[in-house]
Amino acid sequence: MLEIKHLNKTYEAGRPALKDINVSIGKGQFVVILGPSGAGKTTLLRSINQLITSDSGEIDFEDQNLRLLNKQQLRQKRQKIGMIFQNYNLVERLTVIENVLHGRLGQKNLWQGMFGVFSQTEKQEALRLLQEVDLQGFELKNCSDLSGGQKQRVGIARALMQHPQIILCDEPVASLDPASSVMVLDLLKKLTVEKGITCIVNLHQVDLALDYADQIIGIKAGAIQINEPKSQVDKAMLQALYDKES
Ligand SMILES: Nc1ncnc2c1ncn2[C@@H]1O[C@H](COP(=O)(O)OP(=O)(O)OP(=O)(O)O)[C@@H](O)[C@H]1O
C-alpha cells in the first residue's frame, strides 16, 4: 500500500540524510524504524507525508507519487495519513474532545475551521473514539491536566478522527514511562490488527520493536541496513545496526 523508491534527501550543506531508500509496506502492518541517533529515522518518516521535502525518488500511495502532488491533492491524501508525535502536539489549553475533533480540521473549509464547526455525528464519533482509547470521562478536561500517556492516547484518537489508512508515529513513547509505553503500543497494534491501519513507528527501544513489529526497517547513516519481517531479524543484525564500527 506504500512504496518508497529511490528516495534521497540532503539538508542544505549537510551529508545525505537519506540515501536511495527503497521500502515496501503492506496494509495493516506494524512497521518499526530503528537506527542510531541521527541515522535518518525522522527524516524518512516525515518525508512520507511531505512534512519534509525530499530531493528525489517516489513515495507511491494509492497509485500516486505523493512527491508530485499539488497542494490541494496533497491535502486530500494527507487526510488518510495520520500522525502522532513524541511531544503529542495537542493544543494544551483546549479540552480533550476539542483536540480529538481537530483531527477533522483537514476536511473543513477555512470558515468552518476557524469557528470550530463540527456536526453532531462528528462529536459523537469523537466521544466513541475517546472510549476506544480508554479516556471516557476525560472529554471536558483540559489537555494540560493529563498525564503523558493520556495525552498520547488523545493524539491517537485525534489521528483516528481522520479515518487514516496509515498512522506515522514519530517516537511515540520516548517521553513515556514503561507502563504507559506498553498501553500506547498495545493500542497502535490493535489498530493494525482490527482496523487494518498501517502503523509506521520510529522507536529507540529495540526490545519494544521486537515485541510489536511485523516488519523492521533498520537505517544507518541514511541508508537501509535492515528491511525484513521481524522473524528474519536476529541479534547480530541489530548489533551491527547500532555498532559504530560496522
Ligand atoms: N533541519 C535539518 N537541517 C539540517 N540537518 C538536519 C535537519 N534535520 C536533521 N538533520 C540531519 O539529518 C540527519 C538525520 O536526522 P534525523 O533527525 O532524521 O535522524 P534520526 O534517526 O531521527 O535521529 P534521532 O534518533 O536522534 O531523532 C542527521 O545528521 C541530522 O543532523
The ligand as an SDF file (V2000), in Angstrom:
LIG
                    3D

 31 33  0  0  0  0  0  0  0  0999 V2000
   16.5280   20.5380    9.6540 N   0  0  0  0  0  0  0  0  0  0  0  0
   17.7270   19.9870    9.4800 C   0  0  0  0  0  0  0  0  0  0  0  0
   18.7460   20.6820    8.9180 N   0  0  0  0  0  0  0  0  0  0  0  0
   19.9560   20.1310    8.7210 C   0  0  0  0  0  0  0  0  0  0  0  0
   20.2540   18.8520    9.0340 N   0  0  0  0  0  0  0  0  0  0  0  0
   19.2840   18.1080    9.5950 C   0  0  0  0  0  0  0  0  0  0  0  0
   17.9790   18.6240    9.8510 C   0  0  0  0  0  0  0  0  0  0  0  0
   17.2190   17.6400   10.4130 N   0  0  0  0  0  0  0  0  0  0  0  0
   18.0180   16.5700   10.5070 C   0  0  0  0  0  0  0  0  0  0  0  0
   19.2560   16.8400   10.0250 N   0  0  0  0  0  0  0  0  0  0  0  0
   20.3850   15.9000    9.9370 C   0  0  0  0  0  0  0  0  0  0  0  0
   19.9630   14.7930    9.1620 O   0  0  0  0  0  0  0  0  0  0  0  0
   20.4460   13.5700    9.7290 C   0  0  0  0  0  0  0  0  0  0  0  0
   19.2650   12.6530   10.0610 C   0  0  0  0  0  0  0  0  0  0  0  0
   18.4870   13.2650   11.0930 O   0  0  0  0  0  0  0  0  0  0  0  0
   17.1580   12.5900   11.6670 P   0  0  0  0  0  0  0  0  0  0  0  0
   16.5790   13.5630   12.6450 O   0  0  0  0  0  0  0  0  0  0  0  0
   16.3200   12.1440   10.5550 O   0  0  0  0  0  0  0  0  0  0  0  0
   17.7660   11.3330   12.4340 O   0  0  0  0  0  0  0  0  0  0  0  0
   17.0690   10.3670   13.4970 P   0  0  0  0  0  0  0  0  0  0  0  0
   17.5000    8.9940   13.1380 O   0  0  0  0  0  0  0  0  0  0  0  0
   15.6280   10.6350   13.5670 O   0  0  0  0  0  0  0  0  0  0  0  0
   17.7780   10.8260   14.8520 O   0  0  0  0  0  0  0  0  0  0  0  0
   17.2570   10.7420   16.3730 P   0  0  0  0  0  0  0  0  0  0  0  0
   17.1010    9.2970   16.6970 O   0  0  0  0  0  0  0  0  0  0  0  0
   18.3720   11.3610   17.1530 O   0  0  0  0  0  0  0  0  0  0  0  0
   15.9750   11.5170   16.4490 O   0  0  0  0  0  0  0  0  0  0  0  0
   21.2750   13.9640   10.9450 C   0  0  0  0  0  0  0  0  0  0  0  0
   22.6320   14.0260   10.5390 O   0  0  0  0  0  0  0  0  0  0  0  0
   20.7670   15.3270   11.2970 C   0  0  0  0  0  0  0  0  0  0  0  0
   21.7670   16.1080   11.9080 O   0  0  0  0  0  0  0  0  0  0  0  0
  1  2  1  0
  2  3  1  0
  2  7  2  0
  3  4  2  0
  4  5  1  0
  5  6  2  0
  6  7  1  0
  6 10  1  0
  7  8  1  0
  8  9  2  0
  9 10  1  0
 10 11  1  0
 11 12  1  0
 11 30  1  0
 12 13  1  0
 13 14  1  0
 13 28  1  0
 14 15  1  0
 15 16  1  0
 16 17  2  0
 16 18  1  0
 16 19  1  0
 19 20  1  0
 20 21  2  0
 20 22  1  0
 20 23  1  0
 23 24  1  0
 24 25  2  0
 24 26  1  0
 24 27  1  0
 28 29  1  0
 28 30  1  0
 30 31  1  0
M  END
$$$$
